[in-house]
Amino acid sequence: MAKVIIEVCRRGLQQFHPISNDRITIGRAFDNDIILSESTVSAHHLLIEGDLDAGLNITNLSNENITKLNKTVLPSDVKQAVSLPVDIIAGSLKLRVLSSETAVAPTQIQKSKGIFHQLSHPFWAISLLIFTLFVFIADEYLATPTDKSIWQYVVIKYTSYLYLLLFFLVIVGISRLASHRWDVFPALTTASLLFLIPELVDYAGETISYYFSDDTVSNIMKNIVSVLLLPILLTLFIIHVAHSKTLQAIGISLLVSTPLIAHHILNFIEEAAAPDFVHLPNYNKQLSHWDIRQQETISIVDFITEADKKLGDEVFQEIVGKNENENEN
Amino acid sequence: MIIYTYFLLPITTNHVTQRVLITLLGFILLTTPVFAKMNSEDIYVETENSVFQIRVVHDQTEKKSSIGSGFTVVQGNIIATNYHVISGYIDAPDQYKLEYLSRSGKKGHLKVIDIDITHDLAVLKAEEDIGEPLEFAEIPEEGARIFSLGNPLNLGFSIIEGVNNGIRTNSEEKYIHVSASLNPGMSGGPTLNEDGKVIGINVATQGNELSFLVAANHLKSLLDRVKEREFKAIIDVQDTVSDQLVINSQNRLHRIMQNEWGTSKIGELIVPSLLSTSYHCWDASQPQKAEDLFKLTSSHCTNNYNIFLNSNLDVGGISYEYHWVESDGLIPARFYRATYVTMNSSVPANNAGADDVTNFSCITRFVKIAGTDFKASICRRDYHKYVGLSDILITMAMVGKDRKGFIFNLDLVGSDFDSAMGLFEKMTQKIQWQK
């Protein structure tokens, strides 16, 4: 036989109270059948009578804060017949009255595929961490033109290690608070990727920059990574650990990443609003020992001819345009 | 000697006429040096009414914004001075006016008649005759006494005695180098020889009695031009400045390209070093440290030439540098990342701002020089006010070598673009591998 279920929604968590009596009261007072520790709920707020066969009636016992049934205000001391399911607002608390035969949502199947899942395996998580630390040290090694011992390269990157550790602790800590589990390896993978990917993108960007003799593509890549990497990794982490729906995970990730995203957006706005004049020339300075490039080698004469066409026209048009504007003003 | 000769002559009654003549001759010979060679007291008296303070005065406040000196030449209402003395007025003629102030305290308005910005000269005209014109003379022999006149630090008319050291041949400016303590405020004033004639115009000092003059022949040329126009003012000062700067740049670069250039070795390459006798090259190699895994050899050359446009802006400078870097101990990826790429940058040598110039536009290509591939960039920005004048930055980095790098930077400030390209092409042709 179907039962009446009272669902209390509070801070994203649902509490379910199966009802076996024909008459129950809901409120803050301890003599209620369902006691709600919510300050906007009255001591005796609602009375639910009847059963599923004979029909249910709900009475608003409160004359303090507003009570709504299916978004309609229920006046005080008015008994209202309802059919299930019914949404109730009591004070600032949301409740639902359901039948025990209400269909449940499909089970969220734990994902056991995908690269993030694989990387969250303890072996790969630790391997990824070691590789990230290796990249830190290799980056320092490649950027140092002087002879140093290996330990000096290891030690000098200590701030990077600390940031990685800090980020790992934040993720694992929040995850612990939310899920009551220690999701250590997915957190380790997330933290490692957060630091590893920008390093790899930088290196790839240098190669691409030299290939095209242009910084545009590499700059776009770097900007995308700086803005989107954290929310993407958090989304993967939430989906993997909390088995949330993708949209829900994206929402939470964006929320958590908001300060970082806002920081980058403000930087973009500042750059866009900066004065147009730049003292230094903006030309592609990248060099690569691979010497893999799109452009063919030309003669110096052809280069000067091209320069004359490109620079002559552009610059003079700019000046003529400015002079004309000044004259008009 | 003259007196001795005079007194040794025989004196008789029959030779009265002869004695009178000898006496007169002796007097003339005795007194001639006094008239020909003036001392500073004589100079003071002779010239104090020909030298003026030149002032750039704000239209609204009537206060002076900058001061210099000037002197009358050719005729009583024509004044010569430095361009840099009046540049504040040239830049903002609607906010400032030009005035002279005589030693007696008389003031009056001045009008710009003509300029020679490449020699830092300007000719002004007063509304009436205000002083006795000074005359010109050739540059005296080295070691000769000279007298520099002007109004140092707004203290009033002053004379500074010094010594002529001749024309600086190792500079494009070809200034006269004098040992005299010129001070701010004396710019535009005349420097006279011992006969009281103008040999140069005070233009610059580096302190410690190291001062420079514009040779008077440049002013004479400018005045000849002014006379041909019957002392009528040029129509557009800004256009004149632009034209002079562009022509000067073209001429200087053309002259340089006609020269036989010196060469020097840097790393495994032979490169152009001194493009003319007025250029100077310095070693700029980084001292090798024990822990360094690379060797860097650098040299830097410059023409040490600046044409004054305003207090924040000079043009005319040409500088170029070569860097050779090599390593045995670095793997190629490390060699490029740690040393070579970090060296590949070039910055403009002047402080031109948004009001002066456009942004740089650049073109980058790979070019073949001495049988080797180079990544080369040419960047150009143009001056707003001086049409035809550009700042040009050229940089080239050798590519395709695992542990060897060579960078060539050429920087031209305020130059004609086409002439600069000619110089660049010729310089690259001179770069060769050592055999």
Chai-1 contact restraints between the chains, C-beta under 6 A:
chainA,res_idxA,chainB,res_idxB,connection_type,confidence,min_distance_angstrom,max_distance_angstrom,comment,restraint_id
A,L142,B,A333,contact,1.0,0.0,6.0,A-B,restraint_1
A,L142,B,R334,contact,1.0,0.0,6.0,A-B,restraint_2
A,L142,B,R337,contact,1.0,0.0,6.0,A-B,restraint_3
A,A143,B,R337,contact,1.0,0.0,6.0,A-B,restraint_4
A,A143,B,A338,contact,1.0,0.0,6.0,A-B,restraint_5
A,T144,B,A338,contact,1.0,0.0,6.0,A-B,restraint_6
A,P145,B,L293,contact,1.0,0.0,6.0,A-B,restraint_7
A,P145,B,F294,contact,1.0,0.0,6.0,A-B,restraint_8
A,P145,B,A338,contact,1.0,0.0,6.0,A-B,restraint_9
A,P145,B,T339,contact,1.0,0.0,6.0,A-B,restraint_10
A,T146,B,E291,contact,1.0,0.0,6.0,A-B,restraint_11
A,T146,B,D292,contact,1.0,0.0,6.0,A-B,restraint_12
A,D147,B,E291,contact,1.0,0.0,6.0,A-B,restraint_13
A,D147,B,L293,contact,1.0,0.0,6.0,A-B,restraint_14
A,S213,B,T364,contact,1.0,0.0,6.0,A-B,restraint_15
A,F277,B,A354,contact,1.0,0.0,6.0,A-B,restraint_16
A,V278,B,N359,contact,1.0,0.0,6.0,A-B,restraint_17
A,P281,B,F360,contact,1.0,0.0,6.0,A-B,restraint_18
A,P281,B,C362,contact,1.0,0.0,6.0,A-B,restraint_19
A,P281,B,C379,contact,1.0,0.0,6.0,A-B,restraint_20
A,P281,B,L393,contact,1.0,0.0,6.0,A-B,restraint_21
A,Y283,B,C362,contact,1.0,0.0,6.0,A-B,restraint_22
A,Y283,B,T364,contact,1.0,0.0,6.0,A-B,restraint_23
A,Y283,B,S377,contact,1.0,0.0,6.0,A-B,restraint_24
A,Y283,B,C379,contact,1.0,0.0,6.0,A-B,restraint_25
A,N284,B,T364,contact,1.0,0.0,6.0,A-B,restraint_26
A,K285,B,N344,contact,1.0,0.0,6.0,A-B,restraint_27
A,K285,B,S345,contact,1.0,0.0,6.0,A-B,restraint_28
A,L287,B,Y336,contact,1.0,0.0,6.0,A-B,restraint_29
A,L287,B,Y340,contact,1.0,0.0,6.0,A-B,restraint_30
A,L287,B,V341,contact,1.0,0.0,6.0,A-B,restraint_31
A,L287,B,N344,contact,1.0,0.0,6.0,A-B,restraint_32
A,L287,B,A397,contact,1.0,0.0,6.0,A-B,restraint_33
A,H289,B,P332,contact,1.0,0.0,6.0,A-B,restraint_34
A,H289,B,Y336,contact,1.0,0.0,6.0,A-B,restraint_35
A,H289,B,D402,contact,1.0,0.0,6.0,A-B,restraint_36
A,D291,B,V399,contact,1.0,0.0,6.0,A-B,restraint_37
A,D291,B,G400,contact,1.0,0.0,6.0,A-B,restraint_38
A,Q295,B,F366,contact,1.0,0.0,6.0,A-B,restraint_39
A,T297,B,F366,contact,1.0,0.0,6.0,A-B,restraint_40
A,T297,B,K368,contact,1.0,0.0,6.0,A-B,restraint_41
A,T297,B,D373,contact,1.0,0.0,6.0,A-B,restraint_42
A,I298,B,R365,contact,1.0,0.0,6.0,A-B,restraint_43
A,I298,B,V367,contact,1.0,0.0,6.0,A-B,restraint_44
A,I300,B,V367,contact,1.0,0.0,6.0,A-B,restraint_45
A,I300,B,E425,contact,1.0,0.0,6.0,A-B,restraint_46
A,I300,B,T428,contact,1.0,0.0,6.0,A-B,restraint_47
A,F303,B,R365,contact,1.0,0.0,6.0,A-B,restraint_48
A,F303,B,V367,contact,1.0,0.0,6.0,A-B,restraint_49
A,I304,B,M421,contact,1.0,0.0,6.0,A-B,restraint_50
A,I304,B,E425,contact,1.0,0.0,6.0,A-B,restraint_51
A,A307,B,I363,contact,1.0,0.0,6.0,A-B,restraint_52
A,A307,B,I378,contact,1.0,0.0,6.0,A-B,restraint_53
A,K310,B,I363,contact,1.0,0.0,6.0,A-B,restraint_54
A,L311,B,S361,contact,1.0,0.0,6.0,A-B,restraint_55
A,L311,B,R380,contact,1.0,0.0,6.0,A-B,restraint_56
A,E314,B,S361,contact,1.0,0.0,6.0,A-B,restraint_57
A,V315,B,S361,contact,1.0,0.0,6.0,A-B,restraint_58
A,V315,B,R380,contact,1.0,0.0,6.0,A-B,restraint_59
A,V315,B,D382,contact,1.0,0.0,6.0,A-B,restraint_60
A,E318,B,T358,contact,1.0,0.0,6.0,A-B,restraint_61
A,I319,B,D382,contact,1.0,0.0,6.0,A-B,restraint_62
